Amino acid sequence: MALIAEDYVVSMRMRRHMNEPNASLTYDVMTGKVCADLSILGASRVASGCNTCVMDSILHAETYALGLFGSDFKSQYLLWKMYLAHNPKPRTVIKFVDHKLLDAGHPFGNRHYYPWFWNAGFRRSAEVSGLFSWQELTVPMWRYRGLFGRWSPFEDLPSLRKGFAPKEMTYHARDTVYVRFHENAGTASQFDEFLSAAESRSIDVVFVYPPLYRETYRFAEGEYERFHNYFDSIAVSRHIPVLDYSKTELCSDSTFFFDHGHLNPLGARIFSDSLSHDLLKYGVLDKH
């Protein structure tokens, strides 16, 4: 009983004082602080690449970047479920699509979710998410092992602007990486469920292939076509618009990146401007 009580006390405190990537975004979602016409769902490329201030001003609508650093789709889908449970639904969701989307694994882990296990709705979704071990789900305080040096109020963390978390870094040259597209069956099933649920709730979906610095970020032979064919076929079958920025002029200049896969603030401003005007051109927000 003592451990259960301690777990509760620690969880309540950690909700607002957890120095972990994604903790403040999760807090906003779980406490109903997100009210957006357009949400952008993805991983760190969303967080660092979508300047919501720029997008708001061009679209004359409220946007929010739901970008979980280092996340796979299972983690993003859990956040999305909580978003719909605790906040007004958006009119449209943009889903960033990259070669890692259907892979399994989360480099940063899912520690940012730990304080919310006492929320009954979250717990039900967490139990079927495939993200947590049985020890994390059932043993009091197990999930907090080694985290007690991470107490810090969110004000001490880099500020977020409606999910936008710019990285003030200059590009550092790296060796060329050759990537492959991997499809995990469980993750692919959850992605299909996400698309079906959005359709049933009349939330429009748009696929976006984000910019990548193509001089050092390349697909292994045949992988680019396999990756694009996979998601393009989904888009066609579900009548989902696709916006592809993976081969724009932006992708040939390291000035706009802080590494081969992520935009810096200048790149984010230019990309967000282009994305917003394309959304206007195709009337994405005019359907409602």
Helices and strands as residue ranges (DSSP letters): H 2-17, H 23-30, E 38-42, H 44-49, H 52-59, E 63-67, H 73-86, E 92-96, G 111-116, H 120-127, H 134-138, G 142-144, G 154-156, E 177-179, H 185-200, E 204-209, E 217-219, H 223-238, E 242-244, G 249-252, G 254-256, E 257-259, E 262-263, H 265-281, G 284-287
